[in-house]
Amino acid sequence: MRIGFTASKKVGNAVKRNLAKRRMRMIAREVLHGHGETGCDYVLIARAGLTIERDYQALRGDLEYALRKLQDTPA
């Protein structure tokens, strides 16, 4: 499984972009280990304001929800 992270300048300055990517990396490490599919590529995109300001557990729940939706979708 490969994972990519991206945060555009719309997210903020370099400090904010790095914070957003760090948060996404931690959540991906926790969630994708158990819920991700082997052989799939994942790209997590930071959203302006939301990725930094959203509660950590809510952000984690968002990723879990998205993964469930992907697994329910026929190929």
C-alpha positions in Angstrom: 0.0 0.0 0.0 1.3 3.4 -0.9 0.1 6.6 0.8 0.6 10.2 -0.5 -0.1 13.5 1.4 -0.6 16.9 -0.1 -1.3 20.3 1.2 -1.6 23.3 -1.1 -0.7 26.9 -0.3 -4.5 27.5 0.3 -4.0 25.6 3.6 -1.6 28.3 4.8 2.0 29.0 5.2 4.7 26.2 5.4 4.2 25.7 9.2 0.4 25.1 8.7 0.9 22.9 5.7 3.5 20.8 7.6 1.1 20.6 10.6 -1.7 19.4 8.4 0.5 16.7 6.8 1.7 15.6 10.2 -1.8 15.2 11.4 -2.8 13.2 8.2 0.3 11.0 8.6 -0.6 10.1 12.2 -4.2 9.3 11.3 -3.2 7.3 8.3 -0.7 5.3 10.4 -3.5 4.5 12.9 -6.4 3.8 10.5 -4.9 2.5 7.2 -3.0 -0.3 9.0 -6.3 -2.0 10.0 -8.7 -0.7 7.3 -6.6 -0.1 4.2 -6.4 -2.7 1.4 -3.1 -4.1 0.3 -2.1 -3.1 -3.2 -4.1 0.1 -3.2 -2.8 3.7 -3.4 -4.2 6.4 -1.1 -3.8 10.1 -1.4 -4.9 12.3 1.5 -5.5 16.0 0.7 -5.4 18.7 3.4 -8.3 21.1 3.2 -7.9 24.8 4.1 -8.9 25.3 7.7 -10.5 21.9 8.2 -7.5 19.7 8.5 -5.8 21.8 11.1 -8.8 23.0 13.1 -11.0 19.8 13.1 -10.9 17.7 16.2 -8.5 14.8 15.9 -11.0 12.1 16.6 -13.5 13.6 14.1 -10.8 13.7 11.5 -9.9 10.1 12.2 -13.7 9.2 11.9 -13.8 11.0 8.5 -11.0 8.8 7.2 -12.6 5.6 8.6 -16.0 6.7 7.0 -14.3 7.3 3.6 -12.6 3.9 3.7 -15.9 2.2 4.5 -17.5 4.0 1.6 -14.7 2.8 -0.7 -15.0 -0.8 0.4 -18.8 -0.7 -0.3 -18.4 0.7 -3.8 -18.2 -1.9 -6.5 -15.0 -1.9 -8.6 
